[in-house]
Amino acid sequence: MAATTFLSRCFVSLLLWQTLWAGVAHGSTVTYDFNLTWVQAAPDGFARPVIGINNQWPLPQITASLGDVVVVNVVNQLGNQSSSLHFHGLFMNGTSRMDGPSMVNQCAIPPGGSFTYNFTVAQPGTYWYHSHTSSQYPDGLRGVLVVHDPKSPLRASYDAELVITLSDWYHRQMPDIMTTYLSADNRMASDPRPDSYLLNDTQDLRVAIQPGKTYLVRMVNMGALKAQKFWIEGHNLTVVEVDGVYVQPLETSVVSLATGQRLAFLVKTKEKSEAGRNFGMAATLDDAANSHTPSTSPEPPKVSGWLVYDSTADLPAVPLFPATLPLDDMSLIPLDEEPLLENPDVQISLVVNMKRLSDGVMHWLFNQTSYTSPNLPTLFSALSGENSNPNITLPFVLPHNAIVEISIANKHMSGHPVHLHGHTFQAVHRSGISGGGMMMSHEAYATGADVVATPRSPMRRDTFTVPGHGDATLRFRADNPGVWFFHCHMEWHAHSGLAMTFLEAPEVLRVEEPLTLLAKEGESNLRECVPTGLWEGLLATNESESSGISQEVNGESQAEKGETGRGRSSSLTVLESLIIGSIGVAIGILGFWFFKYGRKNIPRLGLPSQRHKRTYSLVSLTDKDEVAAFQRNEQFVIGDGDEVDNDDVYDRDEDDEQESWSSSKREARSGPYVKL
């Protein structure tokens, strides 16, 4: 067994070396040095501390080309907060340890600490990076990431590129806001209302353009709460990309982006003879996507700016936002026309719910679990043989290459933009557009009306809004071994529990990313959150036949109890690494052979695909009677036997004018709070 494992490691190392060599042959290394610092800024006129990079804010854009290796050296000089970076939308194939969510894929970077992110970009398009520790990114730690494609099908369609970001903005700092939000006094779970809204981290934005040109505009919603819609006076927008996926061009006058979503559109400027003036542009809340039916009359924008044709001309008053429906992303078709993934192997049913738990605070839940950060990053537990603690992280173990279907029933009037790390998914179903909005009436749900038909080539993206009082079905292929976070991207909801993890192909993951590799790349960072006495055990249990490190609900590990695994010692693991290193020359020669002649004759490593039909449902939604009960807004029995009524939740309009809470039930919080 040991000899076989050792040879497998050598072989995998050779393949990894070949892959890196091929990557260097086709791309460059792009390096960024990021020192996280506090900066004073006033994007809306109100001065407050924000998190900057290298003493500057707004943050720099990360730019790379397809195939490049991106290296981001992060030093945390904040002094009072830990941090981490997530590169939103990038798959991180083979490097899930670089994905960024603290206590999921890594330990948070402590004040004075550092961490180096090192990954290859294999997807072109529009992305962004942001803090993934606590609720930190609304304090300013978020920026744009663009991956250029030398062979882009759009390269002949435009003359220049522009970037426009949407965001909400708060005058109070996030720790202060979160303390208020997660308070027993916040009985209605009212989401913090932004103080203002920004375009490119400012107000009254001026974008200089030239007449008679076509621009590719990359747009990112970097906000923390609501979906926003965007419009340019007198110009049409042709959408050509969503969340890094090229789509067949589709023209519209208004686009909508939920938090975390991106898109790119082409806009053709007017000829000089017909322009004659500057034109307004504006963003406002997309009520239909957030919770309500759309506005039926023009409305004032939340933030505005101008396309500036002539810098010497006046800037006209920006008109009211038109009462026009934004483009429905379900109508988009991927340019590659990837067919619908059929016959799912794994089916997961989730219900979005909310309850007041034993701490007296309202928490969001998937099924009956409110996510709590574990005391050890889930990736480390997985690599040591443990599949995490279901009571606090709600993990689902996915077989390699399985087709996974996630069905989400949203019992609330608020829409939820869910984001999956490590993948894009096909949006194969969404309850329909009731009255033109995205809020599904119970009557429409019960009768099956207003349901969007499943397309032959569904739209793909990594962030998708599940409509209020509605449902959605997503599918993806589990072809990216790793630990991947799945959560609502409304920051308040994610932080209060609306999140879960997928442990994908753990048997492959433990070969591709062994703990020894994590130790080599970031031992100083790992030691920051691994309990004393557990570090050697982590390395020792990497090849153990035992279950590895057990994360109990109370956070106490077997190592802390004086128990040790039955695996080999860490010194032997280090010896293996030295042996592998000593045959580097041989690997180089063989790597050249493989690079030249391809991998078609290389035997496939790892276990078979394991395409077993699995159904996960902590909430009983597989029974037709129970589904019908949900559709009729009746009571049904869920997981632990509690009776929950669909109206046993809070309902709140945009201005919090109508609030009610009818539940008096309480449930014990699974696991302790973990403050980073």
N, C-alpha and C positions, 0 to 999 in steps of 0.2 A: 504493500500500500504506500509506504513512504517513498520507495524508489519510483513507483509510478507517478506519484504526485510531483516528485522532484523533476522527472523527465518532462512532465506536462508543463511545469513552470519554465523550464528551459525553452521548450517549444513555443509557449506563449510569448516569452521574452523575445524570441527570434521574430515572431510575427509582428509584435509591437514595434520592434526595431525597424522592420521592413516598412511598416505603415508610416512611421515617423520619417524615414528616409524619403519615401515617396512624397510625403507632405512637404518636406524641405525643397524637393525638386520642383514643386509646383507653386509654392507660396513663400512668403517672407515672414520674419518674426517682427511683430509690432509690439513695442514695449511702452507701457505707461507707468509712471511713478505717481501714486496718489497718496498724499498726506492728508488725512481727515482732520480738519480744523474748524473751529467756530469762527464765523464771519458775521459782521453786522450788515444787514441788508434791509431795504424798504421797497420791495417790488410794487406795492400798492400805495406807498406813501407812509406806511406805518413801519417804523424801524424796530427790528427784533433780531435776536441771534438765529442764524441758520447754519446748517452744516455745509461747509464748503470743502473744496479740494485745493490744496496748495494755496490756501488763503484767498481763494477766489470763489465767487458765486455770481451768476449761474455756473453750472459745472461744465467741464469740457466734454465735447462729443468724442466717443470712441469710434474710430473709423478703421475698417479693415477690408480686405478683399477675400473673395472665396478661396479657401485653402490656406490662408494665413494662420500662423500661430500667434495668439494674443497672450501677452504676459502683462498682468496688472499687479504691480508691487504696492500693497496697501500697508500703510503705517497709521495706526490709530493714535492721533495726538489730541483727541477730544478731551481727555482728562477725566471725564465723569460718566462716560457711556461706552459700552461695548458696541461692536458693529460687525457687519459682514456685507458682502455684495452678491447680489443675484443678477445674472445676465438674462433678462426676461425674454423667453422665446427660443433661446439656443438649446439644442438637444443635449449637449455635453456628452456625446457618444464616447463611451469608454472612460469618461472622467466625471462620474457623478459626484465625486468628492469636491468638484469645483463649482457645483451648482449654487451654493451660497446660503440657503436657509439655515440659520443657526439652530442647533439641537436637532436638525434633520440630517444634513449632510456634513456639517462641521461644527466645531465649537466657535462661539462668537470671538471676535478679535478684541481682547481686553484693552483698556487704556494703556498706552505704551507698548502694546504688542504689534505684531506684523503678520502678514500672510501674503503669499504669492499665488495668484490665480494664473493657471497656465492651461490653455485649451486651444484646440484647432477649430476654426469656424468652417462649417460645412453647409451652411444655409445662407443664401443671399437674402437681402431684404431689410425691413425696418424693425428695429428692436430698441430696447432701452435697458439701462442698468439701474438698480436701486438697492438701498439697504434692505436686508431681509432679517433684521433683528428687532424684536419687539415691534413697535409701531413707529419706527424711526424715519422712514423715508418722507412722510409729509413735512418734516422739518427741513427739507431741502436736499436730502441725499438721494438725488435721482437725476439721470441724464440720458441723452440719446445715444444709441449704438446703431451704426449703419454698416452693413456688409455689402460691398459692391460686387457685382457679377460681371466679369469681362465679356461673358457670352449672354448677357441678359436679352431676352426677347424684346425688351423695351428700349434698347440702346439707341435705336434710330428714330425713336418717337418723340424725343424732347431735346431741348437745347441746354437746359441747366436744371439744377436741383435746388429745392428749398426745403427747410424743415420748420414745421410749426407744431408747437406743443400746447396742449390744453391742460389746465390744472386748477384745482381749487386751492385756497390758501387760508391759513389760520393765523391769528395774531398770538394765540397762546401756544406754548411748546407742547409737544405730544405727551410727555410724561404727566403734565398737569391735566391735559384734556382726558387722557386715559384714566387717571384717578377718578375724575368726575364721572366718566362714562361707566366704568366698572364699579359703581357705587350702589349700595342698596337704596340710596335716595333716588337713583335714576329708575324709578319703578316702571316707567313705560319704555325703557330701553331706547330713549330718544337719541338718534345719531347726532353727533356734534355738527352744528351748522357752520359752513365756511363763512369767513368774514369777507372774502372777495374771490374773484376768479382771474386767471392770468392767461395770456397768450405769450409764449416764449418767455415765461417768467417775468412779464411786465404787463402794463396796461397801456392802451393807446399805441399799440404796435404799428410800426411803419415798415412795410416790406417793399423795397425798391425793385421794380421790374422794368423790362423794356417792351415796347410795343411789338406786336407781330411775332412773338416768341411762344414756344410751348414749354411749360415748366412741369417737372415731376415734383409734386409736393408730398413730402413724407410727414405724416401726422401721427402723434402719440398722445394718448390721454394718460398723463402722469398723476392724475388726481387720486384722492383717497376715498371718495364717496360716490358721487353720482355720475351717470352717463351724461354726455354733453353732445349737442349737435352743432354743426358748423356750416356757414354759408358765406359766399362771396357775392356781393351785389353785382348783378349783370353778367355773371360768368357761370358757365356750366362746368361740372367736375366729372371727370371720367375715371372711375375707380379701376385700378389695374393690379392691386396687391392688398391682401389683408393678412396681418400677422405673419409676414414672411412668405406667403403663398401667392404666386402669380395667379390671377384670375382673368377670365375673359372680360374685356373692357365693357363697362356698363355705365352709362351716363346718368347723372342725377344733378339736382341743384342743391340738395342738402345731404350731408353725411352725419352719421351718429357713431360715437365711440364710447363704450363703457370703460371704466377704469381698467388699465392694463392693455387695452386693445390698441392696435396700430392699423393704419392703412396708408396707401399711396394713391394719389390721383393725379391725372394730367389736367392742366388748365391752360387753355390757349388765351393769351392776352390779345386785346383789341389792337387793330392797326392804328397807327398814329393819327390818321385822318378821322377815325371814328371814336377814338378815346376821348380826347378833349378835356378830360378831368381825371381826378383820382376817384377810386371806388372803395366803399366801405366793406369790411368783413366783420363777422361777429360770431360769437359762441353763446349758447344759453343751455339751460338744463333740458334734457330730453325726457319730458314727463312720461311719455309712453313707455320708454325703456325702464324708467325708474320705478313707476308704480301706477301711473294713471293713464287714462285715455289721452290722446294728444290734444293740444290746444286747437281750438276752432277759430281763433282770431289771432292777428299779429300780436307780438309781445316784445317788450323791451329786451335787448340782449343783456347778458350778465357781464360780458367783456367785449370790447370791440377794437378794431384797428383799421388799417387802410392798405390797399394795393396802391403804391405811389408810382404813377406814370410820370409825373412832373413835380419835382421837389420844390419848385417855385410857386406852384399853384396851391390854392386853399385846400384844406381837408374838410370835406363836406360832413354834415351831420349824418351819422350812420342810421339808415332807416330801421323801422321795427322789423324784428325777425319774422319772416313770412310764415303763414299757417300752412306749411307744406310738409308732408310726411317725408322723413329721411329715407334713404335707401335701406331696404330690408336685406340684411346680409344673407338670409336664407335663399335669396334669388341669385346669388353669385355662384359661378361654376369655375372650379379650378382649371387653369389653362391646360394642365396635363390630363384632365378628365379622368382622374383615378376613379375606378368603379367602386360602387358601394361594397363595403366589407360585409359579406353575408355569413350566416350560420355562426354566430358568436360562440366561442368556447366557454367564456366566462361572462356571467350576467350578474351585475351588481345593482341592487335597488337601494336608493337613498331617499330619505324624506328630510326636507329642511324644516326644522322646528325650533322652538325657543321655549326655555323654561327658567324659572327661578330655582336655583340650586341651593344646596345647604349653606353656602356662604351668603345667602340673601341677595345675590346678584343675578340679574337676567343674563343667561348665556345662550348663544346660538349652538345648535346641535345638528349634526348629520345623524339621522336615526335617533338613538338615545345616548349618543356620546358627544360630549363637548371636548374638543381637542385640548390637551394640556401638554406643554413641552416636557419631554422626559429629562431625566437627570444625565443621560448619556445620549449623544447623537444617535438617531435611529440607524444610520449607516454603519456606525461602529458595532452596534448590537447585531446587525445583520451579518457583518463580516466575521463576527465571533461565533456565529451559529445560531443566534437568537433572532426570532422574527418579530421582536418588539413586543410591547405590552398592549394588548387590545383594549384595555380599559382606559388608556389615556391617549393613544395615538391612532386608534382605529385603522390598523394596517390590513391591507388585502394582499395576499401573496399571489402573484401572477406567473403562470408557467411561461417559459420562453416561447415567443412567437405565437402565443395564443391571441385570438381575436377577442377583445374585451368590449363589453357593452355596459355603459353606465346609464341607468334610468333615474332621473331626479324628479321627484314630486315636490313642488314648492307650495307649502300651505299658507304662505304669507302674501300679502298684497304687494310687497316690495320685490322687484326683480333682483336677482343675484348673479353678478358676473363671475362665473367659476373659471379658474385658471389651472391647467394641468402642466406641471413641469416635465421636461424630458420628451415631450411629444406634441404634435398637433393631432386633433381628433376630427373625425367626420361628424358634422351635425346632421344626423339622419332624421331627426324629428324634433319639432317644437310645437307646443300648443299654439294655436293660431292668433291672428291679429284681430282682437275683438274691437269693433268700432274704429279700426285703423291703428289702435295702439297695441301694446304687448301685454296687456293685462287680460287674462283669460277669465271669463265669467264662469261661475259654477254651472250655470245652465248649459253653456256651450260645451263645457267639459263633459257633462253628463250625457249629452246627446251626440257627442262626437263631432259637433260642428266646429268650424274655425280651426281645423287641424291642417297644418302644412304637410302636404304629401311628401313622402320620401323620394328625393331625386335619385336618378341613376348615378350621378356623379356628385355626391354631396359636397357642400362647401367645407373646407378644412380651416381650422384656426386653433389657437391654444387658449383663447379666452372667449367665453360665450355666455350670453345672458339667459338664464332660466327665468321665464316671465312670472310675474306675480300671479298667484292662484292658478298656476299652470305647471307644465312639465316639459322636459326635454330628454332626448336620448342621444348619447354620444358613443362613438365607436373608434377604437384604435387598435393597432397591432402591437403587442408587447415585444418589440424587437430591440429594446434599448435597456439592457440590464442595469439596474440601479435602484436607488430609493428616491421616489419622486413625490413631491408634495402636491396635494390637490386641495384648493381652498377658494373661498370667496375672495375676490379682490377689492371688495369694499373693506378698507383696512380695519375698521372698527369691528366688523363681523368676524373677520379672520382671527383677530386678536382675542375675541371673546368666544372662540371655539368652533367656528364653522370651517373646519379643516380636517384633513385625514392624510394618510400616506399609502402609497403603493410600493410594495417590495417586489421588484420585477426580476425574475430569473435569478434567485439568490445563488443557485449552484454555479451559474456562469459568472456572476458578479464576484464571487469569492476567488475565482481564478484570475479574472481581469484586473481587479483592484484589491489585492490582498492588504491586510492591515500593515504588513511590513512596508508597503509602498506609501501608505499614509504616514507612517512613522518617519520614513526617509524624507518626505516632502515638507512635513510641518510638525515635527515633534514638539517644538516649543509651544505651538498653538494647541496641540492636542492635550498637553499636560495642564492647560488652563482649566479644562472642564472635566477631565477624567479624574474621579476621586482618588485620593492618595492610596497607594497600594494596589491600584487596579491596573496601572499601566503595563507592568510586566505580564499580568494575567491576560490582558488584551492580546499581546503578541503571542503568548504561549498557547492560547486557546484558538488561534487562527486555524490550526490544523487539527484541533481536538475533535474526537468523535463524540464528546459530550455536547450538551446543549449550549455550551459557552457561558456567557455572563448573563445571569438572570436579573432583569430589571423588575423589581417588585413595585407595586403601586405606591408603597411608602418611600420608594427611592433607595432602599437598602439592597446592596448587592451581595452575592455569595462571597465575594472576596472580602467584603467588609465584615462578614460573619466568620472569616477565617477559613473558608472553604476554597479549594483550588481546583482547576480543571485537570483533566487527565491528558492533556495535550503535551506535545514536546516542549522543551524549554526554549525561551527566546534566543538563547545563544546558538542553538542549532539552526534556528531560522536565519540568524545573521550569517552563520557559516554558509548556508545555502546561497545567500546573496553574494558572498565573497566568491564562491565557486562560479556562480553565474557570471560575475564580473570578470573572472580570470579567463573565461573563454570568449571574451569580447571579439578578439580577432577572428575566431572561427565563425562567430555569429555574423560578423561583417561580411565574410566571404560568402557564406550561405545566403545572407540577406540580399547580396547583389544578385545571386542566382535566382532567387525568388522574385526579386524586383524585375529582372529582365524577362523571365519566362512565365511570370504570373503565378497564381495560387491554385489553378484548377486541379492540380494533382496533389494538393496538400490534404491529408485526411482531416475531416471536420472534428473539432474538439468539442468536449462537453456532452451533455445528455441529449437524448432525442427531444423532439419538439414538445412532447407531452400534451397533445391536443385533446385533453379530457374535458368533457362538458362539466362546468362547475357553475353553480348558482349561489351567490351570496345575497342574503337579505336579512339584516337584523330587524327590519320591520316587515311584517307579513304583508306583502303587496303582490304575492303570486297567486293568491286565491281570487277567483273572479268576483265572488261576493264582496270581498274586502275592497277590491278595486272599485266596484260599483258603489260601495258605501262612501269611499273617498270622493268619487265623482258626484255623489248626491249630497256631499257635505254632511254626512252622518258620522256617528262614532264607529270606530273600529279598534280592534285590539292590536297593540304593537308589542314588539320584542318581549319586555319583561312583564307583560300583562296589564300595564297601566292603560286606562281608557283615555283616549285623547280625541277631542272634538276638533274639527277643522277650524272652528271659530274660537277654540281655546287658546288663542294667540293674541298678540297685540295687533291692532290696526291703527295706522297713523297716517295722516295726510302729509303733504309736503311741508306745511307750516305748523305741524303738530297741534292743529286746532281740535282734532277729534281723536282722542286717545282713550283706549279702554283695555282693561286686562281682566279676564274672567277666570284665570286659573289660580287656584290656591295650593296646587300640588307642589311638592318640593322633592328634590332628588339629590342624593349625596354626590358631591363632586368626586370624580375618579382621579385620585392622585393629588399631589401637592402643587402649589404654585411654584414656578421656577423663575426667579428674577435674575436677569442677566446683568 
